[in-house]
Amino acid sequence: MPGLAADLVRSEQVTPATDDRDGAVLWYDALREQGIEGIVCKRGGVGYPSGQRWWLKVRHADTVDALVLGFTGPRLGPHSLVLAVGDESGSARVSACLEPVLAARVGEALSGAAVVGERRAEGEPYTRVETDLVVEVLAGSGRHGTLIVIRMR
């Protein structure tokens, strides 16, 4: 069976490391164009202890405006927003959970919005509303592309 193992593709790869901050910043900036998600930072000498998060991921992200299409959870304190990012004809995307203070502000802004009905986005049920509310979101460029609502516009 030596031939069988020879056909397997190795998934390990060497990852560059540096303790030079300027070099790390250069990598962070330069590798974005190649689709690299970001960099991982840790203190020198700190290992990778099981079950603990001592490393920090620094991902590339841009802020963009998004139209609010609806919300999950209660209207006055929504858990997350369903958004149209960029073009309204694109698919509806669900944001990450809102911070409590922001959720209260968004809930107040949505309090008078007409409910259009119940819909689904990314497999999650949400309440569709008619509103012109726009929010600024941090749109991660990583493989998950998480939308984090920063503030209302």
Secondary structure, 3 states (H helix, E strand, C coil): CHHHHHCCCCCCCCCCCCCCHHHHHHHHHHHHHHCCCEEEECCCCCCCCCCCCCCEEEECEEEEEEEEEEEECCCCCCCEEEEEECCCCCCCEECCCCCHHHHHHHHHHHCCCEEEEEEEECCEEEEEEECCCEEEEEEECCCCCCEEEEEEC
